[in-house]
Amino acid sequence: MNTAAAPEAMRPSELESGSPVTHRGRILAWAAWDWGSAAFNAVMTTFVFTVYLTSKSFGGEDQASAVLGAALAFAGVAVALLAPVTGQRSDTGGRRKLWLGVNTAAVALLTGLCFFVFPRPDFLILGVTLIALGNVFFEFAGVNYNAMLAQISTPRNIGKVSGFGWGMGYLGGIVALLIVLQLFVQPSFEWFGASTADSLNIRLVAVFSALWFFIFALPVLFAVPELPRSERGAGIGFLGSYGLLVRRIKAIYRTSPHTIYFLLASAIFRDGLAAVFTFGGVIAAGTFGFELKDVIFFAIFGNVVAAVGAILGGFLDDKIGPKAVIIASLAGLLVAGTAILVLGNGSYEFFGMAWAGSTTFWIFGLLLCLFVGPAQSSSRAYLARLAPNGESGELFGLYATTGRAVSFLAPALFTVCITVATPFVATGEAQRWGILGIMVVLLAGLLVLLPVKAPDQTEIAEVPEA
C-alpha cells in the first residue's frame, strides 16, 4: 500500500490481525506481570515505602510529603511528554517485548536500590528520586504491557483477558501486602529481617518488592513473541518521532474523532477511579473512624472485590461491549458514592436492626471497589480493540499521556469540596464532602463518554510518514 498516496486508507486492528487461537500459557504469563507489578504499586508507592519516606525520620511529615509530591509531579510530566513516543518507537522497531523487559528491569533495580535509603533527612532526596524514576519507568513498561493485550487475545475474548489481568493485579497486591505484613511490618516470628534498627525491616521490603516484580515479570518475556518490525517510521530519529506523532493525532481526529473523544473521556473517569483508592483509606479513617488495622482489612477485602468485579466485567465486556460495561460501572460508582455521602457516619435503623456508620462504609465502599475493576479493565480493552496493526504502543502511550494531563482533577476537587464545606458543617464532617469532588469527576467522564461511538463503530486511518 502506498501510504503517501492513500493516507486515509483504513488499517486492520492489531487485534484482528493477530492469531485467531487463544494461547492460555501466554495469557497466564502476561497476567503474571500484573500480579508482580502490584509489589511496586501497592507496597512501594501506596501502603508501605512512601509512608516510610513521609515519616518523621526524614524531617517531618509535611516537608517530606511536599518533596515526594514534587518529585512525583515531575515524574508525571516526564511520562506525559515521553510515553507516546516511546510506545511508538517500540512498535516501529519491533521491540515491544524488549522494552517491556528493559523498563521492568529498571523498575526492579530502582526499587531494590531503595534498600539504601536510611531513615535520616539527608536520604530523603535519594528516596523520592528513586520512587519518582521508578514511576516513570513503570508507566513506560505499562504502555508496552497494555499494548501486548492485542497480541495474546482475540476479538471474542479480549474483555475476559483484560479483566483477568486486572484481577491478577489486585490479588497479587493482596498477597504481597500480607507477606510484607507478616515478615517485615508486623513479623509473626523473629528473624534478622524483622529488625527495626535503621529501619532494616522497611528497607528489606524494597528488596522483596524488587525480587517479587522481577520474578513474576519473567514469564511474559519468554512466552509472548516479539512484535514484527514495521517499516512505518523506520529511520526516523527520536525528535522526528514527535512530528510523526502529531501527524498521527491529526489523522486520528480527521478520520476517527471518537477515538480522541474516548481518550479524553477515559482520562477523566480514570482519574476519578484512581481517587477512589487514593482517598478511600483517608475517608475510612477520618470520616468513619477506622483504625489502621480496620483500614488494612478493608483494603484487603476491597482488592478481592475489585478483582472479582474486573473478572466478571471482562465476561460482560465480550458479551455486550466495553462501552456498556464502563457506563454501567460508572453509574454504579455514582450510586454507591451518593449513598456514602448522604448516609455518612450516622446511625440508622432498618427493619428493627441498627446500622452504624462503619456498616455504611463497608457496604457501599465495597460496592465502589466492585465497580472500579470493570471500568479499568474495559477501558483498556476498548482501546486495544481500536489500535491498528503494529500501533498499539503508540495509542497506549497517548492513553498514558491524556491520563497524566488531567490527573490533578479529582485531588483538586476533593480538596475544594472539603474547603467549601468546612464553614457549614460540624467539625469532622467536612472530609466526607470530598466524596462529592470525586463523584463530579466520575460524572463528567460518564457524560463525555456517552456520545462516543463503541469500538465496532470506529476505525482509525493509516497516516503517511511524511
Buried (B, 14 or more C-beta within 10 A) or exposed (E): EEBEEEBEEEBEBBBBEBEEEBBEEBBBBBBBBBBBBBBBBBBBBBBBBBEBBBBEBBBEEEEBBEBBEEBBEBBBEBBBEBBBBBBBBBBBBBBBBBBBBBBBBBBBBBBBBBBEBBBEEEBBEBBBBBBBBBBBBBBBBBBBBBBBBBBBBBBEBBBBBBBBBBBBBBBBBBBBBEBBBEBBBEBEEEEEBBBEEEBBBBBBBBBBBBBBBBEBBBBBBEBBEBBEEBEBBEEBEEEBBBEBBEBBBEBBEEBBEBBBBBBBBBBBBBBBBBBBBBBBBEBBBBBBBBEEEBBBEBBBBBBBBBBBBBBBBBBBBBEEBBBBBBBBBBBBBBEBBBBBBEBBBEEEEEEEEEBBBBBBBBBBBBBBBBBBBBBBBBBBBBBBBBBBBBBBBBBBBBBBBBBBBBBEBBBEBBEBBBEEBEEEBEEEBBBBBBBBBBBBBBBBBBEBBEEBBBBEEBBBBBBBBE
